[in-house]
């Protein structure tokens, strides 16, 4: 583990300029840290350490004590739980600028989920004790973390509710709609990782994506899909139209009149 900030070793005359440069970078990187004042950021920087993770390398496991909070500079990390049958269920995927380990606030001194790198990942981290102290000193940061955790908990609850209450085709359509931006879905996940997000198998995800494409709801593009018929995808997500991963479907007949 290396120290993120070379501030401690920099000559005095360049130390302040270097701190300002790092503070500017952290503000651009993270909406959470953007709420801190210049003085608060300058106090934070010397507390940070940098670490790299290989793909599939674990940051922490369920049951571990909450020791550090991570801010991702590069790569992606999946937050997941392992079911009794050994299958992983991905609760969240955190990318560049995201925070990992913040749920320790509500975890009662024990991690309730695991975290592992998806790609080559670089993060800076702060000890949980230092982070807790910072939260107490900065109401704005505390409020920003509350908002972040509320969104994360809502997403996890949605994941679990979908798994227990919706057919797999509806769960997949729902995640496509939630990840779309202006009609384009950049998944950033393999079919296996997508399957772990909705509690099914890779083969089922692959088959259903093919079915959605045949129906005219989506079409493949590099690194994702373009949504062609959002209303149709909505019908699938709401359970109004059931799509089987086992039986091929025919394209919907055109409703256009000659």
VEXROVO-968158 format. One line per 10 residues: number of its first residue (from 1); their letters; for each residue z, x, y of N, C-alpha, C, O. Coordinates in pm, whole numbers, plus 50000, padded with zeros to 5 digits. Atoms other than C-alpha are relative to their C-alpha. Example, Ala and Ser with C-alpha at 12.3 -4.5 7.8 and 13.67 -1.06 7.14 Angstrom:
! residues 2
1	as	50000,50089,49881,50780,51230,49550,50000,50090,50120,50066,50194,50118 ~ 49994,49918,49881,50714,51367,49894,50073,49923,50109,50090,49974,50220 $
//
This chain:
! residues 258
1	xxxxxxxxxx	50000,50085,49882,50000,50000,50000,50000,50088,50124,50078,50183,50134 ~ 50010,49918,49880,49903,50138,50337,50043,49918,50121,50038,49795,50119 ~ 49961,50069,49877,50027,50056,50685,49874,49954,50072,49784,50034,50098 ~ 50117,50055,49932,49779,49824,50857,49982,50063,50136,49871,50101,50174 ~ 50008,49950,49864,49861,49948,51201,50029,50149,50006,50137,50192,49967 ~ 49973,49859,49980,49821,50317,51276,50076,50025,50129,50083,50138,50178 ~ 49934,49989,49871,50021,50245,51590,50114,50101,49995,50135,50177,50089 ~ 49884,49911,50008,50325,50435,51465,49961,50146,50011,50042,50229,50053 ~ 50041,49861,50003,50122,50753,51434,49910,50037,50116,49873,50153,50132 ~ 50091,49973,49891,49905,50720,51741,50073,50068,50115,50192,50045,50134 $
11	xxxxxxxxxx	49938,49942,49881,49969,50930,52053,50046,49889,50093,49987,49781,50096 ~ 49940,50103,49914,50180,50743,52306,49898,49941,50097,49898,49820,50122 ~ 50093,50049,49898,49899,50720,52561,49896,49904,49943,49842,49820,50015 ~ 50099,50091,50059,49669,50546,52313,50061,49886,49923,49990,49799,49873 ~ 49933,50099,50085,49929,50333,52141,49982,49858,50053,49953,49767,49976 ~ 50009,50134,49943,49920,50039,52379,49858,49945,49990,49838,49828,49959 ~ 50139,50045,50010,49540,50025,52385,49967,49961,49858,49896,49862,49834 ~ 50026,50031,50141,49532,50032,52005,50066,49868,49961,50007,49788,49889 ~ 49932,50126,50028,49788,49752,51987,49921,49882,50056,49908,49779,49990 ~ 50079,50108,49939,49578,49542,52225,49876,49972,49917,49838,49856,49898 $
21	xxxxxxxxxx	50120,50017,50081,49270,49604,52011,50030,49926,49870,49955,49836,49830 ~ 49962,50067,50125,49447,49501,51690,50041,49856,50027,50007,49766,49951 ~ 49958,50136,49965,49604,49200,51862,49879,49911,50026,49876,49796,49983 ~ 50122,50078,49974,49260,49087,51983,49933,49963,49868,49888,49850,49851 ~ 50064,50027,50129,49122,49119,51629,50074,49891,49924,50012,49801,49867 ~ 49921,50099,50072,49408,48917,51479,49984,49862,50061,49981,49762,49990 ~ 50023,50129,49935,49358,48644,51738,49867,49939,49959,49858,49820,49932 ~ 50132,50049,50039,48989,48618,51652,49998,49957,49855,49926,49865,49817 ~ 50002,50023,50145,49065,48620,51281,50075,49874,49961,50031,49800,49873 ~ 49910,50103,50048,49344,48365,51257,50039,49902,50110,50089,49943,50215 $
31	xxxxxxxxxx	49958,50103,49905,49402,48035,51437,50152,49993,50007,50209,49960,50111 ~ 49854,50004,50002,49766,48056,51331,50057,50106,50093,50145,50077,50175 ~ 49948,49893,49916,49826,48393,51496,49958,49987,50145,50017,50049,50234 ~ 50049,50016,49863,49633,48284,51802,50101,49932,50091,50088,49936,50213 ~ 49900,50068,49917,49937,48085,51915,50106,50097,50051,50185,50062,50139 ~ 49899,49903,49959,50147,48401,51954,49966,50061,50135,49849,50078,50169 ~ 50021,49930,49873,50193,48565,52292,49965,50146,49971,49981,50194,49859 ~ 50032,49858,50016,50078,48923,52349,50124,50079,49956,50115,50167,49871 ~ 49877,49929,50033,50438,49040,52330,50039,49975,49853,50080,50067,49783 ~ 49966,50034,50139,50497,48856,51999,49906,50070,49902,49949,50119,49798 $
41	xxxxxxxxxx	50096,49932,50088,50179,48999,51848,50028,50149,49993,50019,50208,49885 ~ 49971,49856,50000,50271,49352,51953,50124,50032,49917,50133,50139,49858 ~ 49884,49980,50087,50607,49310,51779,49964,49982,49853,50024,50044,49765 ~ 50039,50030,50137,50434,49176,51469,49921,50115,49936,49941,50146,49818 ~ 50095,49904,50055,50172,49450,51427,50066,50111,49918,50018,50140,49808 ~ 49939,49893,50081,50406,49732,51311,50062,49951,49869,50090,50031,49780 ~ 49942,50055,50123,50548,49497,51044,49896,49980,49890,49932,49956,49774 ~ 50106,50033,50095,50210,49453,50874,49962,50120,49913,49958,50234,49960 ~ 50054,49899,50090,50092,49647,50572,49872,49946,49938,49856,49825,49922 ~ 50132,50038,50053,49743,49644,50423,49993,50028,49850,50047,50127,49802 $
51	xxxxxxxxxx	50017,49979,50142,49651,49604,50060,49867,49940,49954,49823,49838,50006 ~ 50125,50048,50058,49331,49561,49860,50026,49944,49861,50113,49993,49789 ~ 49989,50062,50131,49292,49339,49554,49863,49992,49935,49764,49959,50001 ~ 50124,50014,50076,49025,49347,49285,49982,49854,49959,50079,49778,49957 ~ 50020,50136,50052,48864,49024,49160,50090,49972,49879,50100,50054,49788 ~ 49907,50049,50103,49110,48832,48938,50136,50067,50005,50223,50035,49924 ~ 49867,49939,49989,49400,49053,49047,50097,49901,50062,50064,49833,50160 ~ 49901,50098,49959,49715,48847,49093,50082,50050,50119,50129,50164,50118 ~ 49913,49968,49888,49900,48844,49426,50144,49963,49967,50237,50039,49995 ~ 49868,50042,50048,50193,48648,49284,49981,49889,49898,49875,49827,49889 $
61	xxxxxxxxxx	50003,50101,50104,50277,48412,48999,50107,49894,50026,50205,49918,50097 ~ 49898,50105,49992,50465,48084,48974,50129,50053,49939,50129,50115,49833 ~ 49871,49952,50045,50833,48160,48936,50045,50127,50069,50163,50160,50066 ~ 49962,49879,49926,50821,48481,49142,50078,49962,50125,50057,49855,50182 ~ 49935,50024,49871,51054,48507,49441,49899,50021,50112,49811,50106,50101 ~ 50094,49984,49888,50870,48468,49774,50033,50126,50079,50128,50127,50157 ~ 49971,49872,49935,50853,48827,49899,49913,50028,50120,49960,50089,50217 ~ 50090,49965,49891,50548,48847,50125,49908,49882,50033,49882,49796,49949 ~ 50101,50093,49953,50307,48635,50329,49876,50082,50034,49886,50187,50096 ~ 50124,49923,49987,49940,48745,50335,49905,49932,50098,49893,49809,50101 $
71	xxxxxxxxxx	50111,50045,49916,49666,48714,50597,49875,50071,49952,49870,50194,49949 ~ 50119,49941,50060,49320,48767,50450,49904,50054,50107,49864,49982,50198 ~ 50099,49937,49913,49091,49013,50630,49861,49992,49940,49761,49996,50011 ~ 50128,50000,50071,48819,48994,50366,50022,49936,49864,50129,49949,49804 ~ 49993,50055,50134,48744,48804,50047,50061,49861,49994,50080,49795,50096 ~ 49943,50133,50022,48891,48488,49896,50109,50007,49893,50104,50090,49803 ~ 49890,50008,50094,49207,48398,49708,50013,49855,49954,50006,49763,50036 ~ 49978,50135,50052,49259,48098,49481,50149,49977,49977,50219,50064,49926 ~ 49863,50044,50027,49591,47913,49468,49989,49903,49882,49913,49806,49889 ~ 50020,50080,50121,49633,47761,49123,50129,49985,49922,50224,50061,49941 $
81	xxxxxxxxxx	49893,50019,50096,49870,47628,48861,49941,50002,49861,49823,49972,49842 ~ 50044,49995,50139,49848,47671,48486,50062,49884,49925,50185,49870,49920 ~ 49951,50116,50073,49874,47354,48280,50061,50043,49866,50049,50158,49825 ~ 49936,49968,50127,50066,47334,47953,49901,50045,49894,49935,50121,49804 ~ 50103,49960,50097,49739,47371,47761,49935,50134,50035,49841,50178,49969 ~ 50051,49869,49961,49674,47701,47941,49885,49997,50099,49842,50103,50145 ~ 50112,50009,49906,49397,47570,48168,50049,50015,50143,50157,49968,50179 ~ 49968,49985,49860,49396,47667,48532,49950,49879,50080,49842,49827,50055 ~ 50041,50103,49905,49386,47401,48803,50008,50061,50139,50117,50093,50187 ~ 50003,49939,49867,49276,47539,49140,50040,49895,50103,49980,49789,50113 $
91	xxxxxxxxxx	49948,50090,49897,49471,47377,49422,49936,50026,50135,49921,49934,50216 ~ 50057,49965,49870,49313,47562,49713,49929,50133,49988,49964,50216,49904 ~ 50068,49871,49988,49074,47845,49797,50011,50043,50145,49966,49972,50235 ~ 49974,49950,49865,49171,48054,50099,49904,50115,50029,49891,50209,49950 ~ 50097,49897,49963,48911,48265,50279,50048,50085,50115,50164,50078,50156 ~ 49972,49908,49890,48896,48521,50557,50068,49927,50116,50023,49822,50160 ~ 49925,50061,49891,49149,48445,50829,50107,49903,49954,50187,49855,50034 ~ 49903,50095,50053,49354,48223,50598,50131,50068,49962,50138,50190,49948 ~ 49867,49953,50033,49721,48256,50510,50033,49962,49856,50004,49850,49813 ~ 49957,50023,50139,49856,48287,50154,50147,50036,49988,50190,50141,50036 $
101	xxxxxxxxxx	49859,49972,50019,50221,48264,50060,50090,49927,50097,50212,49937,50089 ~ 49923,50073,49900,50328,48042,50349,50081,49886,49941,50179,49841,50000 ~ 49930,50113,50061,50438,47767,50110,50141,50036,49957,50216,49950,49912 ~ 49863,49960,50033,50753,47969,50048,50102,49923,50082,50218,49913,50042 ~ 49910,50079,49917,50903,47758,50326,50054,49880,49922,50168,49838,49943 ~ 49959,50120,50074,50916,47462,50085,50016,50027,49851,50030,49933,49772 ~ 49997,49968,50143,50933,47648,49754,50140,50030,49945,50153,50061,49827 ~ 49862,49984,50045,51313,47686,49737,50020,50131,49924,50073,50132,49812 ~ 49977,49865,50055,51312,48062,49668,49927,50029,49869,49965,50121,49796 ~ 50077,49974,50121,51061,48039,49386,49858,49950,50018,49837,49835,50057 $
111	xxxxxxxxxx	50139,50042,49987,50682,48032,49389,49971,49885,49905,50010,49889,49788 ~ 50035,50113,50084,50548,47701,49260,49855,50007,49953,49811,49921,49877 ~ 50140,49983,50041,50190,47826,49217,49968,50148,49994,50045,50232,50040 ~ 50048,49862,50010,49995,48142,49142,49892,50023,50105,49832,49929,50157 ~ 50108,49963,49909,49754,48329,49368,49929,50122,49943,49993,50218,49900 ~ 50079,49888,50052,49471,48558,49257,49872,50014,50081,49817,49916,50128 ~ 50123,49973,49925,49175,48723,49427,49879,49949,49922,49872,49964,49800 ~ 50127,50040,50060,48833,48573,49359,49898,50113,50015,49827,50145,49921 ~ 50091,49890,49971,48635,48855,49522,50083,50126,50027,50205,50125,50018 ~ 49929,49885,49943,48719,49205,49638,50063,49953,50131,49994,49906,50221 $
121	xxxxxxxxxx	49926,50062,49890,48986,49110,49888,50088,50103,50069,50149,50189,50004 ~ 49911,49916,49921,49169,49288,50168,50090,49908,50082,50042,49813,50143 ~ 49904,50082,49927,49483,49143,50322,50103,50086,50070,50133,50198,50026 ~ 49881,49940,49942,49760,49238,50557,50116,49906,49968,50098,49784,49961 ~ 49887,50083,50037,50107,49118,50467,50124,50038,50078,50134,50147,50135 ~ 49872,49981,49934,50453,49082,50613,50106,49950,49904,50083,49853,49832 ~ 49894,50046,50089,50780,49050,50426,50042,49859,50041,50032,49821,50157 ~ 49958,50137,49972,50912,48696,50396,50117,49998,50099,50123,49910,50184 ~ 49886,49993,49907,51234,48798,50578,49952,50019,50143,50000,49952,50235 ~ 50052,49976,49865,51038,48934,50875,49925,49877,50051,49935,49841,50168 $
131	xxxxxxxxxx	50077,50118,49960,50811,48630,50877,50093,49885,50037,50068,49814,50134 ~ 49902,50105,49969,51108,48391,50868,50063,50023,50136,50081,49929,50214 ~ 49942,49967,49870,51261,48573,51163,49902,49970,50112,49940,49918,50217 ~ 50102,50026,49900,50932,48549,51352,49985,49850,50024,49967,49807,50139 ~ 50009,50145,49986,50916,48174,51284,50115,49946,50085,50095,49856,50167 ~ 49884,50044,49922,51265,48131,51428,49986,50036,50147,50036,49964,50233 ~ 50014,49954,49863,51169,48325,51740,49883,49935,50074,49878,49938,50197 ~ 50120,50055,49938,50838,48147,51801,49978,49855,49957,49920,49831,49851 ~ 50022,50142,50033,50839,47763,51805,49852,49966,49983,49817,49883,49899 ~ 50144,50030,50012,50461,47763,51856,49948,50042,49863,49868,49970,49803 $
141	xxxxxxxxxx	50043,49957,50132,50410,47964,51537,50057,49907,49893,49988,49873,49797 ~ 49941,50092,50096,50651,47738,51351,49923,49869,49992,49901,49816,49884 ~ 50077,50125,49998,50454,47430,51461,49863,50020,49936,49816,49934,49861 ~ 50130,49971,50060,50122,47593,51365,50011,50010,49848,49922,49963,49776 ~ 49980,49989,50145,50262,47676,51019,50028,49863,49938,49984,49836,49827 ~ 49975,50136,50051,50387,47318,50978,49869,49924,49985,49850,49853,49886 ~ 50129,50067,50008,50037,47188,51053,49919,50054,49882,49857,49977,49809 ~ 50074,49938,50109,49883,47436,50809,50053,49951,49866,49974,49915,49778 ~ 49942,50043,50128,50125,47343,50530,49977,49852,49974,49956,49811,49860 ~ 50026,50143,50016,50079,46971,50595,49859,49977,49948,49838,49894,49859 $
151	xxxxxxxxxx	50138,50013,50048,49702,47008,50550,49989,50047,49856,49919,49986,49776 ~ 50008,49946,50136,49752,47219,50238,50064,49906,49899,50009,49883,49791 ~ 49933,50094,50090,49999,46976,50082,49917,49873,49981,49910,49819,49871 ~ 50086,50118,50011,49766,46684,50161,49882,50027,49908,49842,49941,49829 ~ 50111,49963,50087,49481,46869,49992,50042,50008,49855,49970,49964,49766 ~ 49950,49992,50138,49691,46943,49684,50027,49862,49943,49995,49834,49827 ~ 49973,50135,50046,49805,46583,49663,49870,49927,49968,49862,49855,49869 ~ 50130,50063,50024,49444,46468,49690,49941,50050,49869,49884,49972,49793 ~ 50051,49943,50125,49347,46706,49408,50065,49935,49880,49996,49893,49787 ~ 49929,50059,50113,49616,46573,49176,49968,49851,49984,49949,49803,49873 $
161	xxxxxxxxxx	50031,50143,50008,49548,46208,49264,49860,49976,49946,49838,49885,49866 ~ 50136,50014,50051,49177,46253,49201,49994,50026,49851,49925,49955,49777 ~ 50004,49965,50142,49240,46417,48864,50054,49887,49914,50000,49860,49806 ~ 49938,50103,50083,49463,46134,48740,49937,49862,50020,49957,49774,49936 ~ 50046,50136,49971,49280,45840,48896,49849,49983,50005,49801,49869,50003 ~ 50145,50013,49985,48908,45918,48923,49926,50061,49882,49972,50159,49823 ~ 50083,49933,50101,48635,45988,48668,49947,50132,50054,49945,50154,50175 ~ 50037,49865,49960,48503,46341,48672,49881,50000,50097,49875,50084,50186 ~ 50115,50005,49909,48175,46243,48843,50044,49968,50142,49990,50022,50238 ~ 49948,50034,49867,48371,46088,49131,50073,50117,50062,50063,50140,50182 $
171	xxxxxxxxxx	49928,49884,49948,48590,46398,49164,49902,50106,50050,49926,50168,50154 ~ 50099,49900,49958,48285,46624,49183,49929,49955,50128,49908,50036,50219 ~ 50066,50051,49879,48109,46400,49438,50093,50011,50120,50050,50043,50230 ~ 49902,49994,49893,48428,46391,49643,50012,50141,50056,50017,50158,50178 ~ 49986,49862,49951,48457,46769,49661,49873,50046,50071,49881,50125,50165 ~ 50123,49966,49930,48091,46801,49760,50001,49942,50142,49962,50009,50237 ~ 49996,50064,49869,48141,46555,50045,50101,50069,50092,50077,50084,50212 ~ 49897,49936,49918,48459,46729,50162,49962,50140,50046,50011,50188,50148 ~ 50038,49863,49965,48295,47071,50166,49871,50007,50080,49828,50116,50118 ~ 50129,49997,49933,47974,46969,50339,50016,50017,50150,50111,49966,50210 $
181	xxxxxxxxxx	50009,49983,49856,47890,47076,50692,49857,49971,50042,49764,50045,50008 ~ 50132,50043,49954,47599,46897,50855,49903,49987,49884,49788,50029,49892 ~ 50085,50030,50114,47465,46794,50517,49976,50115,49904,49899,50101,49809 ~ 50017,49884,50086,47489,47138,50358,50135,50037,49938,50236,50045,50007 ~ 49879,49961,50071,47744,47237,50093,49986,50144,49953,49909,50172,49861 ~ 49994,49861,50046,47810,47611,50062,50125,50012,49914,50236,50029,49965 ~ 49885,50007,50090,48032,47607,49756,50084,50127,50003,50205,50120,50019 ~ 49924,49876,50007,48128,47974,49738,50082,50010,49873,50170,50095,49863 ~ 49928,50002,50127,48253,47896,49387,49901,49997,49885,49793,49938,49896 ~ 50080,50014,50121,48110,47944,49041,50023,49862,49941,50116,49792,49980 $
191	xxxxxxxxxx	49980,50128,50066,48067,47638,48821,50134,49997,49926,50197,49892,49918 ~ 49871,49993,50068,48373,47757,48627,50114,49975,50099,50207,49900,50069 ~ 49896,50019,49899,48585,47776,48944,49999,49857,50054,50104,49799,50080 ~ 50011,50139,49955,48454,47439,49058,50061,49907,49896,50128,49809,49931 ~ 49942,50080,50108,48550,47296,48718,50152,50006,50005,50219,49905,49983 ~ 49854,49986,49992,48902,47434,48759,50057,49926,50120,50175,49890,50121 ~ 49955,50072,49882,48922,47265,49098,50013,49850,49972,50098,49783,50032 ~ 49998,50145,50025,48854,46916,48956,50050,49967,49859,50044,49851,49817 ~ 49939,50026,50129,49015,46957,48613,49904,49960,49891,49927,49862,49820 ~ 50096,50030,50106,48713,46964,48384,49944,50131,49947,50001,50238,49971 $
201	xxxxxxxxxx	50060,49880,50058,48484,47209,48201,49879,50044,50081,49819,49965,50155 ~ 50118,49948,49931,48209,47433,48336,49875,49925,49957,49789,49895,50040 ~ 50118,50070,50050,47955,47257,48114,49985,49862,50064,49874,49818,50095 ~ 50003,50132,49938,48050,46919,48260,49953,50009,50145,49872,49928,50189 ~ 50042,49982,49861,48012,47044,48618,49851,50028,50009,49781,49969,50091 ~ 50143,49967,49998,47671,47195,48544,49915,49878,49970,49813,49855,50036 ~ 50076,50120,50036,47551,46874,48377,50002,49898,50113,49898,49838,50143 ~ 49991,50100,49894,47678,46651,48658,49922,50039,50125,49860,49954,50188 ~ 50079,49956,49885,47523,46861,48933,49852,49975,49975,49778,49939,50066 ~ 50139,50030,50037,47193,46827,48747,49973,49851,50011,49866,49811,50057 $
211	xxxxxxxxxx	50017,50145,49991,47245,46450,48725,49992,49956,50147,49907,49875,50183 ~ 50002,50036,49856,47323,46425,49099,49865,50037,50062,49811,49963,50144 ~ 50129,49956,49947,47006,46620,49172,49888,49906,49954,49800,49871,50032 ~ 50101,50091,50054,46797,46395,48945,50004,49865,50071,49900,49804,50095 ~ 49985,50127,49928,46936,46087,49121,49952,50008,50145,49932,49905,50209 ~ 50044,49984,49862,46827,46232,49455,50114,50008,50099,50092,49995,50220 ~ 49887,49990,49909,47179,46271,49596,50008,50137,50064,50047,50149,50180 ~ 49993,49863,49950,47158,46649,49635,49878,50076,49952,49806,50031,49863 ~ 50104,49909,50049,46910,46932,49597,50053,50143,50013,50119,50175,50111 ~ 49947,49863,49994,46987,47298,49517,49938,50079,50115,49819,50066,50144 $
221	xxxxxxxxxx	50044,49902,49903,46962,47558,49793,50075,50129,49969,50172,50126,49893 ~ 49925,49877,50026,47070,47924,49791,50148,49984,50035,50183,49942,50145 ~ 49854,50003,49982,47450,47939,49750,50054,49861,50026,50155,49846,50095 ~ 49942,50133,49983,47496,47564,49738,49900,49889,49982,49804,49900,49906 ~ 50083,50120,50012,47338,47223,49781,49982,49935,50136,50068,49945,50223 ~ 50022,50083,49884,47184,47009,50049,50017,49855,49958,49964,49813,49855 ~ 49980,50141,50030,47295,46646,50056,49881,49921,50052,49851,49922,50171 ~ 50117,50079,49963,46991,46420,50054,50035,49854,50025,49974,49788,50109 ~ 49962,50141,49989,47161,46082,50016,50153,49991,50000,50216,49980,49894 ~ 49855,50001,49990,47518,46076,50146,50059,49868,49955,50169,49865,49898 $
231	xxxxxxxxxx	49950,50130,50044,47555,45702,50081,50010,49994,49848,50106,49940,49793 ~ 49998,49998,50147,47469,45753,49715,50116,50085,49950,50186,50047,49856 ~ 49890,49913,50039,47715,46040,49689,50134,49931,50027,50229,49948,49951 ~ 49879,50078,49970,47976,45816,49855,50027,49898,49890,50141,49880,49848 ~ 49984,50099,50107,47914,45548,49592,50056,50065,49874,50141,50007,49806 ~ 49949,49929,50118,47972,45804,49317,50145,50041,50022,50228,50025,49932 ~ 49865,49955,49970,48284,45942,49487,50100,49885,49998,50215,49903,49960 ~ 49911,50116,49997,48429,45592,49529,50009,49929,49866,50086,49834,49850 ~ 49998,50064,50132,48361,45503,49166,49912,49879,49989,49914,49810,49887 ~ 50089,50116,50005,48104,45237,49254,49879,50025,49910,49818,49932,49858 $
241	xxxxxxxxxx	50110,49963,50089,47840,45426,49056,50050,50107,49906,50090,50215,49949 ~ 49951,49905,50100,47938,45599,48733,49884,50085,49950,49777,50034,49915 ~ 50101,49906,50049,47742,45907,48631,50060,50076,49883,50165,50140,49896 ~ 49950,49933,50120,47785,46044,48280,49946,50142,49990,49827,50164,50014 ~ 50051,49864,50021,47765,46418,48215,49927,50015,49867,49863,50118,49843 ~ 50057,49988,50136,47645,46345,47861,49864,49936,49986,49787,49972,49896 ~ 50126,50072,50016,47351,46113,47920,49912,50021,50121,49954,49994,50234 ~ 50091,49980,49886,47050,46203,48134,49977,49869,50074,49986,49760,50017 ~ 50027,50118,49917,46970,45966,48418,49859,50010,50054,49801,50118,50064 ~ 50132,50004,49938,46642,45857,48568,50017,49988,50150,50114,49929,50197 $
251	xxxxxxxx	49991,50013,49855,46574,45888,48938,50006,49853,50040,49944,49769,49975 ~ 49993,50139,49954,46661,45571,49129,49864,49956,50050,49794,50031,50117 ~ 50129,50049,49953,46357,45354,49193,49998,49987,50151,50099,49955,50214 ~ 50013,50008,49855,46228,45359,49545,50016,49856,50047,49965,49763,49984 ~ 49981,50134,49942,46334,45062,49760,49897,49973,50110,49902,49869,50175 ~ 50098,50017,49893,46041,45113,49998,49894,49899,49957,49851,49898,49841 ~ 50106,50097,50027,45789,44831,50018,49866,50057,50042,49858,50132,50139 ~ 50131,49944,49964,45419,44907,50022,49954,49951,50136,49846,49988,50182 $
//
